[in-house]
């Protein structure tokens, strides 16, 4: 049962509390995921599709079970006869028939029953894909907002630092301690920083709107990644183990495997058009009416039990055409399965390497950040002593901001790669979100 009104009420209360200046706990990744699970229309559509597709099982089974049909009738009969003399009669009649049919042998029905069972298994795999997709879309939208927030924060810090350097360059130029080159360089850097801040602000608004579309609620304060991010390699640390697991567990592969099996049964279903069908038939009939040649009412009761055989002889080539069509669709399903298997293995390898390289990249950028801070300090000291120019300081600041931005993006990419690896293998679950959520702060 959906609780969108309640969620909206809670969101509104939180906004009012925030407006009143009362501290509000930042929403974390799990909070956003639970909102998305309640409000995301794509997930709701996937659930509805699942409920619809699992009905193919009972529908296929019904083809093998008895069918009971009741028919009733009431007629006004008129009879006119001219030979050997004029004669006419009008009378009422009514009756009913109750018939039971139990299929004994129908090749098409057996194939449809098997396809129905396979469709249920396929629907379960499709729902698993949708569930993992919801997790991935939520995490991606969440970290996109955090990345946009970082970009805007760096842009503002950069603008502030460059503005300070610009003011300093102006004062030094006025007293003759620097050249106009320093002033012009600082001004150019400042104008560029202002433009970058505008772009970053717009990008943040877009990404917040994307996240709101997913959750159906306004985006509040989000928990951020801890400054010291624990890094871990994939467990087990063997790429072949991960690819084998993907081949065995990937829901995408399972969906295509079921598609091949269903296509195979559809071929048998089509070929069933050439085969005879055998049914057990039992019926009871009752009729009540007048006879023109006999006075009074005549009542008929009829009971029958027997075997009915139907054997299609010729249907204009339609059955043969359906068989050829089904065979082509089976071949298409097999080729799609092969493609899915190859893409799954490729994605698993790609995301495994992304996790391992992400660990190395974050580690290297953390070291580069420490070095950039020391370099900026040295450059600023050199500027105060006249060794370095204002342009040198601006370049050192630019390098520091660039490293900070790269480190921020590398952290988010590393965390997403961990989820993408589990997604490729087919084992992604809410517990993986819990692990990532434990690395967030400000909650």
N, C-alpha and C positions, 0 to 999 in steps of 0.2 A: 504493500500500500504506500502510495507516494505521500510525502509530507512537505511538499513545496511551500504551502502557506506557513507552516510552522518554521521552516528554515528561513523564509523571508522575514518573519517576525523576529527571530533571533538575530538575524543580520541587522535589522533596523534598530533593535535594542542596543546591539554592540556599537552601532554608529552614534546613537544618542549618548551612550556612556562615554565614548571617546570624545564627543563634542563637549561633554561636561568636564573633561580633564581628568577623568578617572582612568587609571592604567587598565588596559585591556590586553589579555594574553594574545600574542601574535598567532595567527593561523599557521599550522604546520602542514606538511605534505599529506599526512593522514586525514586531517580535517578537510582539506580540499578534495581528496579522493572520495571521502564519504559524501560530500556534497555533490560531487559529479555522479556518483553512483545513484543518487536519488533524483538528479535533475537532468542528466545528459540524455537528450533525445536519441542519440545513436545507440546508446546502451539499452534504452527502453525498446527501441525498434528491434534490436538483436534478441532481447528476451521474448518479444512477441513473435518473432520469426521462429525461435526455438519451439515455442508452444504450438505453433502451426505445423512445423515440420515433424514433430514427434507423433502427430496424428496419422502420419502415413503408415505407421505400424498397425494400429487397429484397422485402418482401411484395407490394408493388404490381407490381414487375417480374416476380415469379414467375407472375402471372396471364397474362402474355403468352408464357411459355416452355412448352416441351412438358411434359406430365405422363405419366408411365409408371406403370402399375398392374399388379401381378402378383397373380392370385388362384389358389388351388388348392383342390381338393375331393376328398373321399373319402366314398362313400355305400354303405350297405347297402340294396339294392333288394329289395323284395318285390312280386310280381305275382300276383294272383288273378283268375281268369276263370271264369265259370260257363256261358257259352255258346260253342260248341254243347255242350260238356261240361265238367265240372270240370277246372280246370288251375291249378296254382300253381308259382311258381318264385322262388327267392331267389338273388341274386348280388351280387358286389361290383363297384364301378366307381370310378375315380378319374381326375383330369385337372387341367389348369391352363390359364390364359389369360394371355397377356402382351399388354397394350394400350397403345399410344402415342396421345395426343391432342395435336394442335398447334392452338391457337386461330388462326383466320384473321381472323375479324371478330367482336368482342364489344365493343359500345359501352361497356358498364358496366366492362369490364376496362381499356379504354383510359383511362377517367376515373379509375378507382382507381389506375392506374399514375401518372398525372399528380398526383393528390392525394398519393400516397406521396412523390414527389420534393419536393413543396411542404412536406410535413410534416417532412422532414429539414431544410430551410432554416429552418422555424419553430422546430424544436428547437434549432438553433444560436443563434437570437436569444434564445430562452428561457434558454439556458445563460448567454448574455452578461448578461441581466438578473439572473440569480441571482448571477453573479460580482460585478457592480456592487453588488448588494444586500448581499453579504457585506462588501464594502469599507465601505459606508455604515454598516451595523450595527456593524462593528468600531470605526470612527472615532467614531460617536455614543456607543457605550458607553464608549470610552476617555475622551473629553472629558467625559462625564457624571461619571465618577469624579473627574477633575481638578477639575471645577467643584464637586463635593461636598466634595473636600478643601479647596479654597479657602474655601468657605462655613464649614466647620468651623474652619479656621485663623482666619478673620476673627472668628468667634463667640468663640473662645478669647481672641483679642487684645482684643476688645471687652470681654469679661468682666473680663479682667485690668486694663484701663485704668479701667473703671468702678469696680472694687473699689478701686483706688488712689485714685480720686477720692472714693469713699465714706469711706475711712479718713481722708483729708485733711479732708473735710467734718466728720467727727466730732471730730477734734482741734481744728479751728478753732472749732467750736461750743462745745467744752469751755472754750476760753480766751476765748470771746466775740467772736471775729473773724468769725463767720458765723451765719446763722439756722438754725432747725430746718428751714426750707423747703429749704435746700441738702442737708441730710442726708436728708430724705424723698425728694427728687427723685433723689438718687444711689442710695438704696436701691431705689426703684422701677425705675430703669434697670438696676440690678444683677440683681434678680430676673428681669426680662425677658430679660437677657442669658444667665442660667443656663438658662432654658427654651429659648431659641433654640439654645444649644449642644447640648442633649439632642436636639432635633429634627434639627439638622445632623448629629450623630453617627449617628442612626438612618438618615437619608437616605444617608449615605456607605456604611453597611453594605449597604443595599439595592442601591445601584448597583454596589458591588463584587461582590455576588452575581450581578447581571445579567451583568457582564463574565465572571465565572467560568463561568456557564452557557454562554457563547459559546465559551470557550476550553477548558473541561473541566479547568482547573487553578486553584489558588488565586491570588488577585491579590497580587502583591508590590509593591515600590516601582516607581512609574511615572515616566518622564521627563516633565518639565513644560515648558510653553512658556517661551521666553526672555523676560526682562523687557522687552527692547527688541524688539518684534515687527516685522520688515520688512513693510510693507504694499504691496500691488500691486493695481492695477486690472486688470479682465479684459483679456486680449489676444486678439483685437483689441477696442478700446474702442468697440464698435458693437453695440448690442443687436439690430439687425436681422440682422447677420451671424450672431449666435449662434442666433437663432430659425430662420433658414434652415438652419443646420447641424443643428439638432435635427430639423427636418422630414426631412432627408436621412439622418440617421444613427441616430436614436433606435431602440433595439431594441424598445421597446414598440410603436412604430408599425410596425416590420417584422413583429412577431408578428401584429398585427391585419391587416396587408396580406396576409400568408400565410393568415390565417384566412378572409379574403374570397375569395382564390383557391381555397382548399380547398372552401369552401362552393359556389363556382361549379362545381367539378368534381363535387361531390356531387349537384348538380342534374342534371348530365349522366349521372351514375351511375344516379340514380333514373329518368330518362327512358329509360335503356337497357332497362328492363323492357318497353318497348313494341316494341323492335327485335329483329329476328332475330339469331341467332348462327350462325356457320359455322365448323366444325372439320374438320381433316384427321384421319382416324382410321385407324390401322393396328394389326392384332392378329394374334396367332398363338395357336391353341387346340390342345390335345391332350387326348384322353380314351381311357381303356382300361377295357373291361368286357366281360361276357358278354351275349349276346343270348338270350332265352328260345327263340327260334325257330331259332337256329343253334348248332351245336356249336362249342366253342373260344372263344378270346378275340378280340374285335374292337377294333382300334386306329383311332382317327380323328385326322387332322391337318387343321387348317383355317387358312387364311391369308386375310386380307382387307385391302384398302386402298381408301379412298374418302372421300367428302365427306359430312358430316352437317349437316343444316340443322334448326335448332329455331326455331319462331316462336310466341311466346306469343300466344294469342288473347284469353283473358279470365281474370282472376285475382280476380274479385269486387270490383274497384275499388281493390285495394291499391296497385297501381303509381301510379295517379293520385293517391292520397292521399299517397304518399311524395314525389311530385313537388311537390305543394303544400306539404308540410312542408319540403322542401329549399329551396324558393323563400323561404319565410318565414325560415328560418335564414340564408339568404344576405343577406336584407334586414337581419336583426339584426346580422350581421357587418359590413355596410357602415356601419350607424349607430354601432356600437361603434368602428369605425375613425375615423369623423368625430369622435366624442367624444375618443378618444385623441389625435388630432392637435391638437385645441383645448387639451386639458389639458397636452399637452407644450409647446406654445407658451407657454401661461400660466405653467407652472412655470419655463420657461427665462427668461422676462422677470422673474418674481418673484425667482429666485435671482441673476440678473444684477444687479438693483437691490439685492438683499441684500448682494452683494459691494461694490458701490460705496458704499452707505450704511454698510456695516460699516467701510470705510476711514475715512469721515468721522466715524463714531461713536467709533472707537478713538482717533483723533487728538484729538477734542474731549474725551474723558474723560481722556486723558493730561494735557491742559492743565488740566482741572478738578481732577485729583488734585494737581498741583503747587500750584494755588491753594488747595485745601483744607488741605494741609499748612501752608502759610504762614498761613492763617487760624487754624488750631489753635494754631500757635506764638504768634501775636499775642494770641489769646484767653487762653492760659495766662499770658502775660506780663501781660495786663491783670488776670487774677485775682490774680496775686501782688502787684500794685500796688494792688488794691482797686477797679479800674475795672469789672471783670466779675465776675459771680457764678459759683458752681460749676455752676449750671444752664447758663450760657453755655458753659462748658468741655465739659460733657456733650453739648450740642447740636453743638458743633464736632467733637467726637470721633465722634458719631453720623454726621455728614455725611461725615467722612473715610472711615469704614468703608463707608458706603453707596456712595461713589464708587469705592472700591477693589473692592467686590463687582461693581458695574456694569461696571467696566473688565475685570475677569476674565471675566465672562459675555460681554462684547462681543468679546473676543479669540477665545473658543471659537466663538461664533456666526459670526464672520468666517471662521475656518478651515473650519467646516462648510459655509458658503455656497459657498466655493470648490469643495469636493467635490460639493456638490449641483448646482452649475451644470454641472460636467462630467458628472454622472450624468444630468441632464435631457437633455443633448445626445447622450449615448451614447458618450462618449469616455473615461469614467473607467477608470483602470487602476492597476496597482500603482505605476507611475512617479509618479502623483499623490500616492500615499501617501508615496513617498520624498521628494517636495518638502515635504510637510507635516512629515515626520519630521525633516528637516534644521533645522526651526525649534524643535526640542525640546532641552532641556538636562538635565543630570544623568544622562547615559547612561554 
